[in-house]
Amino acid sequence: MDAWFEDTAMGWYVAKLEQDFFGRYLDSYRFSGMCAIQVGGPWLSLSEDVACVPRDMSMSAENMALADVSADMLLLPHTLECGIPSQILSEVHRILKPSGRLMLTGFNPYSLWGLSSWFDGVCLPEKRFCLPLHELKKQLADAGFDIEYGKFMVYLPAVSSFGKIRFWQFMEKAGDRWWPQRAAVYGLVLVKRAAGVTLLPEWDGYLGGKALAAGAARVAD
């Protein structure tokens, strides 16, 4: 899949949109001392503050060599499609701090691309490994995550040249308005559910462009 993102016209196009998706949220959430780790997606060029697997370390997404409750943010660009999603999500929940963020992207098997030959296990993962959004939401809820933000991306058909991408560009705005759930790619920002921790309404959201992350409170005896 790395070669598809790095060497094809549509791969470049999708990588740029996903980089904007990850980068924009990273910019709003970044704070001093943040521990952010990207698992997969070497085609993305994100902040140097983000450690990247396999560029900076080597490990399995289903058995990450990271301590419990050690990361503020984990980024999984199409990582769930390359392993067992429930096991990966369990690992992510173990590693994230309370109210830590999980960012992920995935291919939508119900998009126009579902009619193409790209889901062959070489260019892209086989279609059976690409989770429909409703199924992914259920797995996320079962794993202990709440959705904070979502975005659909890429309404173009499965074309193979920059010229054809430019020709079909009008479908981006039309698709976003009329058939958002037929996008080829979805992105989600999720929060690790922390038992007993609820943000008051006046603190929920963004403060001065920075996301508010609530940690577990210490109760005195």
VOGU-3710 file (C-alpha; in Angstrom, 3 decimals, decimal comma):
1> mdawfedtam> 0,000/0,000/0,000  2,923/2,380/0,626  3,856/2,259/-3,074  0,286/3,135/-4,110  0,326/6,260/-1,934  3,816/7,299/-3,004  3,872/6,394/-6,722  0,345/6,892/-8,127  -1,604/10,050/-8,943  -4,612/9,121/-6,827
11> gwyvakleqd> -2,344/7,941/-4,022  -0,686/11,361/-3,912  -4,064/13,056/-3,961  -5,422/10,989/-1,070  -2,196/11,364/0,930  -2,440/15,163/0,669  -6,023/15,192/1,964  -5,162/12,845/4,809  -2,108/14,898/5,716  -4,335/17,989/5,976
21> ffgryldsyr> -6,764/16,027/8,165  -4,117/14,778/10,592  -2,056/17,971/10,533  -4,941/20,325/11,244  -6,005/18,468/14,363  -2,443/18,014/15,540  -1,917/21,769/15,331  -4,989/22,452/17,470  -4,245/19,741/20,044  -0,463/20,081/20,444
31> fsgmcaiqvg> 0,778/21,038/23,898  4,116/21,030/25,703  5,349/17,544/26,501  2,717/15,803/24,345  3,520/12,174/23,485  2,129/11,434/19,998  2,867/8,247/18,048  1,982/7,433/14,441  1,592/3,734/13,592  1,822/3,189/9,826
41> gpwlslsedv> 1,394/5,677/7,005  5,026/6,587/6,205  3,710/8,537/3,193  2,469/11,241/5,599  4,791/14,126/6,479  3,627/15,245/9,885  5,253/17,124/12,747  8,724/16,079/13,882  7,196/15,860/17,380  5,314/12,722/16,286
51> acvprdmsms> 7,227/9,430/16,581  6,496/7,220/13,566  6,406/3,418/13,241  8,270/2,029/11,310  10,445/5,079/10,625  11,568/5,582/14,253  10,869/2,126/15,713  9,635/-1,320/14,723  6,667/-3,083/16,331  3,355/-4,755/15,573
61> aenmaladvs> 0,175/-2,685/15,755  -1,511/-5,633/17,474  1,184/-5,867/20,162  2,724/-2,435/20,622  5,902/-2,114/22,667  4,543/0,864/24,595  3,782/1,230/28,294  0,255/1,356/29,689  -1,309/4,840/29,799  1,775/6,423/28,226
71> admlllphtl> 0,595/8,329/25,110  -1,512/11,445/24,635  -2,306/10,694/21,002  -2,064/7,753/18,593  -2,411/8,176/14,826  -3,471/5,166/12,734  -3,556/5,989/8,993  -5,231/2,889/7,476  -3,633/0,759/10,186  -6,832/-1,094/11,130
81> ecgipsqils> -6,992/-2,508/7,589  -3,645/-4,235/8,013  -4,417/-6,283/11,131  -7,174/-7,388/13,488  -9,125/-4,180/14,290  -10,489/-5,285/17,674  -7,015/-6,266/18,874  -5,430/-3,048/17,624  -8,132/-0,938/19,288  -7,627/-2,828/22,542
91> evhrilkpsg> -3,908/-2,013/22,393  -4,643/1,644/21,646  -7,000/1,859/24,626  -4,330/0,319/26,873  -1,664/2,795/25,770  -3,630/6,059/25,701  -3,933/8,245/28,763  -7,453/9,033/30,053  -9,152/11,332/27,515  -6,258/10,734/25,092
101> rlmltgfnpy> -6,965/11,029/21,373  -7,009/8,403/18,645  -6,926/9,627/15,037  -7,509/7,187/12,195  -8,370/6,963/8,520  -9,867/4,105/6,553  -11,158/3,152/3,111  -14,917/2,979/2,644  -15,866/-0,278/0,867  -19,258/1,232/-0,069
111> slwglsswfd> -17,783/4,091/-2,100  -17,463/4,360/-5,891  -14,061/2,738/-5,466  -15,795/-0,469/-4,445  -16,415/-1,076/-8,154  -12,716/-0,805/-9,029  -9,975/-3,438/-9,026  -7,821/-1,488/-6,569  -8,904/-3,502/-3,534  -6,684/-6,390/-4,539
121> gvclpekrfc> -4,523/-6,790/-1,439  -1,574/-5,206/-3,281  -2,506/-1,660/-4,277  -5,017/-1,388/-1,430  -6,190/-3,842/1,227  -8,744/-6,401/0,107  -12,265/-5,011/0,397  -13,186/-7,511/3,117  -10,569/-5,913/5,393  -12,009/-2,394/4,953
131> lplhelkkql> -14,541/-1,679/7,687  -17,816/0,070/6,800  -18,255/3,093/9,045  -21,252/1,686/10,950  -19,297/-1,469/11,817  -16,225/0,538/12,827  -18,336/2,765/15,107  -19,628/-0,299/16,920  -16,102/-1,665/17,434  -14,910/1,725/18,671
141> adagfdieyg> -17,756/1,975/21,184  -17,058/-1,557/22,409  -13,366/-0,679/22,816  -14,148/2,400/24,941  -13,911/5,332/22,512  -16,232/8,272/21,847  -16,260/10,132/18,530  -15,139/13,758/18,765  -14,869/14,643/15,074  -15,306/12,977/11,708
151> kfmvylpavs> -14,576/13,847/8,096  -15,352/12,219/4,737  -12,782/12,618/1,954  -12,440/11,805/-1,773  -15,615/11,546/-3,851  -13,780/11,081/-7,148  -14,085/7,798/-9,066  -11,058/5,490/-9,185  -9,072/7,325/-11,862  -5,359/6,916/-12,499
161> sfgkirfwqf> -3,979/10,249/-13,761  -3,671/13,817/-12,527  -5,584/15,022/-15,591  -8,581/12,846/-14,761  -8,400/13,917/-11,120  -8,666/17,555/-12,243  -11,569/16,685/-14,585  -13,601/15,017/-11,805  -12,732/17,622/-9,173  -16,281/19,033/-9,248
171> mekagdrwwp> -17,475/15,853/-7,540  -15,745/16,801/-4,289  -18,177/19,590/-3,432  -21,156/17,738/-4,864  -20,352/14,574/-2,930  -19,754/16,387/0,338  -23,230/17,905/0,019  -25,321/15,122/-1,491  -23,782/11,739/-0,667  -21,182/12,129/2,107
181> qraavyglvl> -21,239/8,468/3,144  -20,098/7,411/-0,352  -16,687/9,036/0,107  -13,706/6,761/-0,559  -11,959/7,669/2,715  -13,162/8,569/6,195  -11,228/10,128/9,064  -12,155/10,070/12,743  -10,874/11,739/15,905  -11,790/9,748/19,012
191> vkraagvtll> -11,440/10,208/22,750  -10,589/7,429/25,173  -13,522/7,163/27,523  -12,457/7,832/31,118  -14,791/6,379/33,750  -16,037/9,005/36,153  -14,537/11,957/34,241  -16,967/14,387/32,593  -16,051/17,847/31,315  -18,269/20,689/32,464
201> pewdgylggk> -20,023/22,437/29,526  -18,101/25,674/30,019  -14,801/23,784/29,633  -15,783/21,428/26,859  -14,243/22,224/23,464  -11,329/24,418/22,453  -9,653/27,132/24,457  -7,723/29,641/22,391  -7,321/27,160/19,565  -6,034/24,423/21,886
211> alaagaarva> -8,000/21,282/22,635  -8,733/20,677/26,306  -7,614/17,238/27,497  -8,914/16,089/30,858  -6,796/13,729/32,916  -7,854/11,535/35,795  -8,335/13,453/39,024  -6,603/12,452/42,281  -8,981/12,229/45,218  -7,581/12,992/48,667
221> d> -8,413/10,663/51,571
//
